[in-house]
Amino acid sequence: MADEGVLIKKALKEDQLVFGTDRTVKLLKQGQLKKVYYSINCPESLVAELEHYGKLAGVEVVRLNKPNNELGTFCKKPFSINVLGLR
């Protein structure tokens, strides 16, 4: 997570992150994302969907070693985050 954490922090400052499953999947289907991150406790059905669309779009899908509540805190948000998209 160290390298990914730095990349996420930088993207957060530059407003390049998309939060939430629905928005991330929509942009992933449209090929508008460079990378997708998901929390360690993300539901398996969602992980399978992300990996499927990631493969079709040629986008790397990365599992983070943080649960969704810690990922929300890491991104300075007052809510849990399962999925992040990097534009």
C-alpha positions in Angstrom: 0.0 0.0 0.0 3.0 2.3 0.5 3.5 3.1 -3.2 -0.3 2.9 -4.0 -0.9 5.1 -1.0 1.4 7.8 -2.4 -0.3 7.6 -5.7 -3.8 7.8 -4.2 -2.7 10.8 -2.0 -1.4 12.6 -5.1 -4.5 11.8 -7.1 -6.6 13.1 -4.2 -4.8 16.4 -4.2 -5.2 16.7 -8.0 -8.9 15.8 -7.9 -8.4 12.7 -10.1 -10.2 10.2 -8.0 -13.8 8.9 -8.4 -15.4 7.5 -5.3 -18.1 4.9 -5.2 -19.1 1.7 -7.0 -21.7 3.1 -9.4 -19.6 6.0 -10.7 -16.4 3.9 -10.9 -18.1 1.0 -12.8 -19.8 3.4 -15.2 -16.5 5.2 -16.0 -14.7 1.8 -16.2 -17.2 0.6 -18.8 -16.6 3.8 -20.8 -12.8 3.4 -20.7 -12.3 6.6 -18.8 -10.2 5.3 -15.9 -6.4 4.5 -15.7 -6.7 2.3 -12.6 -9.2 0.9 -10.1 -8.6 0.3 -6.4 -10.8 -1.7 -4.0 -10.8 -2.4 -0.3 -9.7 -5.6 1.3 -13.3 -6.3 2.5 -15.0 -5.5 -0.8 -17.7 -8.0 -1.7 -16.4 -10.8 -4.0 -19.3 -10.3 -6.5 -18.2 -6.6 -6.9 -14.5 -7.6 -7.2 -15.4 -10.1 -10.0 -17.4 -7.3 -11.8 -14.5 -4.8 -11.5 -11.9 -7.4 -12.8 -14.2 -8.3 -15.7 -14.7 -4.7 -16.9 -11.1 -3.9 -16.0 -9.9 -6.7 -18.3 -12.2 -5.5 -21.1 -11.0 -1.9 -20.8 -7.3 -2.8 -20.2 -7.3 -1.1 -16.8 -5.4 -2.5 -13.8 -7.6 -3.4 -10.9 -5.7 -3.3 -7.5 -6.7 -4.8 -4.2 -5.6 -2.5 -1.3 -4.7 -3.8 2.2 -7.1 -1.5 3.9 -10.8 -2.2 4.9 -13.4 0.2 3.5 -13.7 2.2 6.7 -9.9 2.9 6.8 -9.9 3.7 3.1 -12.5 6.4 3.7 -10.4 7.8 6.5 -7.3 7.6 4.4 -9.0 9.7 1.7 -10.3 12.2 4.3 -14.0 11.3 3.7 -16.6 10.8 6.4 -17.8 7.6 4.9 -16.5 4.1 4.0 -15.1 3.6 0.5 -15.1 0.2 -1.2 -14.0 1.3 -4.7 -11.9 4.1 -6.1 -11.3 5.0 -9.7 -8.2 6.9 -10.9 -8.8 9.1 -13.9 
